[in-house]
Amino acid sequence: MPELGVVSEALLELERVRRIEDPTKRAAEFRKLVPRLRETAFETKDREIIEIVNEFARVEEDSRVFYEAQSLDRFLRDLRQNLQKARSFLSRDVVNRFLVCIEEFHESLVSKQRRLQPSVEVMFFTLDQLTNQLVGRRLEKEITPSLLKQMGYDLGPTIYTHNDTEIEIDALGEKIETSAPEGQGKILEKEILIVECKRSVTKKDVIDFFKKVKVIAEKYEQIAQILKHQLRVESWIIACYGWTDELKKLSREKGITPIDKDYLENLLRRHRLLDRRLPVCPENIET
């Protein structure tokens, strides 16, 4: 089974806590998870992830009282039922006065829960944002490099200069065929695979990536002409969400292979990298 990276570990923990049915226990586990998420965020050095984790920590703290009130409400419900049974051996007047106090306390709890409900909604919205960002980060920094290496590529540079501006891609793999074994001798052919990773792909993403591929391919073609070797260029866009038939058609017309969720899972399975502990593209988080 593939070794988990820091982002994959964080996603796995989030999935585990999400599946806890008891709201109070789930809230307690989220509280324990906050320091781990902060550690992961700072390890990624991704400013957006750091900001979302800090926001999640804030709203998680605000939402704790909601779940404490919810737990108290369940306790009051059980207490009411027990008091009804007590009518058989206690004064009905005493029981009724106690029930009135419980009802007043219950109304106060319900009012508090109503005021805190927005905090809980914000917490889960922020949690979806965080999951979404981590999915994209995992695609770029963990899944794609591992896949390229397993396919026999050496990882190449991801930043190129063009007209005094920097062009950045998510991954580039190189394969070289030479005239001698073990990479010695003259280069006969070089194959490059240029990869862009997106959580959710758009038409603009496809067009922008096509322009990047064109610039990078031209640089490799110049070197190929000087060294007199063959060059093959392939390009992929890997995206969990957003693919439509129209976008896939546009990608292929631009010479880009569209890699959707199913295609990616098949690739990972074929190269023994599919980790069934954690979905490559979690459901219901597209934004």
N, C-alpha and C positions, 0 to 999 in steps of 0.2 A: 504494500500500500504506500502511495507517495507520502513523503514527509511534508507536514503542513508548514507553511510560512506564517509569519506573524499576522498577516491580514486574514489568511484562511482560518487561523485559530480564533481570531476575534469574531469572524462571521459564524463559525461553528458554535461559539458560546452564545451569540445572539440568537441563533436558531434554537438552541437548547432552552434558553430562558423563555422565548416566545411560546414554546410548546407547553409550559407549565400552566395547568388549568386554573389552579387556585390563585385568585388575584393577589391576595396578601403574600403568599409565598413567592409569586412572580415578582412583585414589587421589591421584596427583600433581596431576591437574586439580582435584580437590576441594580440595586444599591451596591451590592458587592462587586458588580461588574464594572462600575464606573472607573475605579483606579486602573483596571486592566485596559479599558478602552483608551484612557488618557495615555497610558504607556505606548500602546499601539500607534496612536495618532502621532505622537512625537517621533516614534521610530520611522514613520513614513515620510516625515518632513513635509507633508502636504498641508499647506495652510488651510485649505477648505475643509479637510477632514478634521484638523485641530479645532477649527471654529465650530463645526457641527458637534463634535464631542463635548466641547465646553458648554454649548447650548443645551445638549442633552443632559449633562450633569446638573445644570441649573434647573431645568424643568422637571427632572426626575426628583430632585429634592422638594420642589414645590408640590409634586403630586403625592408625596408620601402620606400626608394628612388625609387625603381622599381615601386611600386604602385602609388607613387606621380607622377612619370613620365607618367605612364599609364593614370592617371586621366587628366593630362595636355594634353596628346595626344587626348583624347576624346573631350576636350574643343576646341582644335585647329580644329578638324574635324567639329565641329558645327560652329566655326567662319568662316571657309572656305565657308560653305554653305550660311551663312548670307552675306558674302562679294559678292558672286555670284549674290545674289538678289540686292545688292547695285549698281550693274552696271547700273541699269535703271535710277538712279538719281545722281550718282557720276561719276567723270571722270574715264574712263577706265584705264588711265595711273596710276592714284592714286591707284586704286584698285589693279592693276597688281603689282605695287611696294610693296604694303602691302602683297600680296600673295607670292611674292618672299621671303620677310622676314619671313613669316610664314613657308614656305617650308624649309628655312635654319634652323629655330628653330626646326622644326619637325625632320629633319635629325639628329640634335644634340641629340634630345630626344631618337630617335631610337637607336643611337649609345650607349647612356647611358644604355638603357634597355638591349641591347645585352650583355654589360659588367656585368650587374647586374643579368641576368637570372640565372647563376649558384648559386647565393646566394638564390634565391627563390626555386630552385630545392633542395638545401641542407636543406632549412627550412622544406619543406614538407617531405623529407626523415627523418629528425630528428623528425618531428611530428609523423610519422608512428612508429619510434623506441619508442618514448615516450608512444604512445597509446598501443603498444605491451607490454611494461614493466608494464604499469598500469593494463592491462587486467590480466596479471599473478598475480600481487599483489592483485588485487580484488578477484580473484579466491581463493588465499591462505588465505588472512586475513579477507575477508568480507563474501564471498559467502559460502565457505566450513564450517567455524565455525557456521554460522547461520543455515545451512542445518542440520548439525549434532545435534545441540541443538533441532531443530524442530522435528527431528526423535527420540528424547528421549535419546540421548547420553549425558553423561557428558564429557567435554573435559579433556583429560589426558595429560601427559608430551609429549614433542616432541623431546627431546634430551636424548639419552641413551649412556652409556659408554660400550665399548666392546674392550677388548684387549688394554686398555689404549688409545683408540681413541674414539672420539665422533661420534655417528650416529644421524643425524638429519632428521626428517620427517616434513611434513607440518601440519598434523593434526592427532590426535588419539581420538577416541570416545570410551567410556566405558559404558556398561549397566550391572547392577548387579541384579540378582534375589536372594532373601534371604528367609529364613524360616519364617520370620515375616513381617507384613505390614510396609510400609514406611521405608524400608531399614534396619530394625533392625534384629537381629538374625544372624544365620550362613549363610554364602554365599553358595548358591546352584549352581549357574552358573554365569559365567562372560563372556560377549561378548565384543570383541574389534574390532574396525574398524580402520584400518591404511590407511591413505590417502596421496597421493602425487599429487601435482598440477603442471601442466606444461602448458605453452602457446602452445608449439608444441612438441609432443612426438616423441622419437626415439627408436630404438631397444635397444640402450645402456641404455636409461632411464628405460625401462622395466626390463632389466637384473639387473641393479644396485638396483632398488627398490625391486625386488624379494629377493636380498641378505639382504637388510635392514629388510624386513618383517620376514625373517627366523630368524634373530638374536633377534628381538623384541619378536616374538612369543615364542622363546625358553625361554626368561626371564619370560614371563607370565606363561608358562607351568611349570617352576620350582616352582613358587608361588602356582599354582593350585595344584601341587602334595603335597606341604607342608600343604596347607589349606584344601585339599581334596574336591575341587569343580570342576565342569565341566568347560571347556573352549572352546569357539568358537572364531575363528579368521577369519576375513574377511579383504580384502584389495582392494582398488580402486586406479586407476590412472585417475584423471580428467584432460583432455587436450582439448583445443579448436580446435587445428589443428594437423595435422600430422598423424592421424589415417588411417591405411590401413587395409584391410582384413587380411593381413599377421601379422601385429602388434597386431590386436585384437585376432587372434588365438594364438599367442605366449603368450599374457597376460593371456588368459584363461587357457592355458596349465600350466602356473606358479601359477594358483589359484588366479589371479588378475582380478577384474572386470574392463573392459575398459569403461570409461565414456566419451563419445564424446559430442559434442555440443547438439545434439537432445536428447540424454539420460539425460544430465544434465538439460536441459530446462524442460523436462517432470517431473523430480524429483522436481525441484523448483516449478513447477505448482501444482503438487500433494500436496506439503507441503505449498502452498500459499505464496511462496517466490519469484515468478517470477515477476520482475519489468519491465513492458513494456515500461517504459521511456528510458531504456538503454539496448542495446543488451548484452547478456552474453558474446558472442564471436563476436565482430564486424567483418564485412566482409572486405576482401581485405587488411588485414594488416599482414598476415602470413609472417615470415621471416625465 
